[in-house]
Amino acid sequence: MWQIFAATLGYLTTHVYAHGGALNYTVGDTWYAGYDPFGPSNQDTAPYIVQRKWITNEPIFETTNASLACNFPGNPASASIPITAGSNITAIYYSWVHTVGPMIAWMTSCNGACSTFDTTNATNASWFKIGEKGLQGGNILEGNWFQKTFSRWDGTPSLWTETIPESLKPGEYLIRHEIISLHSANRPQFYPECAHLRVEGDGERYPDEKHLVKIPGVWSMDQPEINIDVYDPDTAMKTEYKIPGPPVWSG
């Protein structure tokens, strides 16, 4: 598996500059190809791509942008990742450099086939968190954010692992990995990517209303955790950061 990473990394680092995103996924020892915004045009029809199309590694700035769901343009993928509820999935990033802000993994049911599921209409999808990682120690400006330890400077990929809740009922789902970078004062940067999952297992549960949100809709510039100046002295020295949005649904 790492041989594949190494071969791919040389190409990707040529193109990924200040920003980045999830480009591949692993479940156990199996590797799944995401969409490369700098890759060949035949990705659009390649039968092995599991990630929805995104064409730029630039951030989304607007909390009301319809592309906040699955990036732009968010076209459906050709394939899906088969995964048993209770298993781990790892999103693989290359050349991620930002260090301040939360990272959140979301899922939504496609209510049928993900291949025909439109995320640009926010009313279609009700998202729930399956994991979130934020400030792990120290202060907001210079502390140990997971995003900071996730960033790699030695040429190896950055790995983000979350668990599919074991009690989740089978079906087709989107998994959405979102990094929110807060290094620009009062100008949050959103980096989302979505992949198709085919969840299998014996689960029978689905999150209740208190766990479900719309995207866009969950974030607002009225939220002090989103509209934040991490360089303001009063903010910078705080040692707690509450990730906004609903609680994580663990099943």
Secondary structure as GFF3:
##gff-version 3
##sequence-region A 1 251
A	DSSP	alpha_helix	2	12	.	.	.	ID=ss1
A	DSSP	beta_strand	22	27	.	.	.	ID=ss2
A	DSSP	beta_strand	30	33	.	.	.	ID=ss3
A	DSSP	three_ten_helix	41	44	.	.	.	ID=ss4
A	DSSP	three_ten_helix	66	68	.	.	.	ID=ss5
A	DSSP	beta_strand	81	84	.	.	.	ID=ss6
A	DSSP	beta_strand	88	93	.	.	.	ID=ss7
A	DSSP	beta_strand	103	109	.	.	.	ID=ss8
A	DSSP	three_ten_helix	114	116	.	.	.	ID=ss9
A	DSSP	three_ten_helix	122	124	.	.	.	ID=ss10
A	DSSP	beta_strand	128	133	.	.	.	ID=ss11
A	DSSP	alpha_helix	146	150	.	.	.	ID=ss12
A	DSSP	beta_strand	158	163	.	.	.	ID=ss13
A	DSSP	beta_strand	171	181	.	.	.	ID=ss14
A	DSSP	beta_strand	189	200	.	.	.	ID=ss15
A	DSSP	three_ten_helix	209	211	.	.	.	ID=ss16
A	DSSP	alpha_helix	233	236	.	.	.	ID=ss17
###
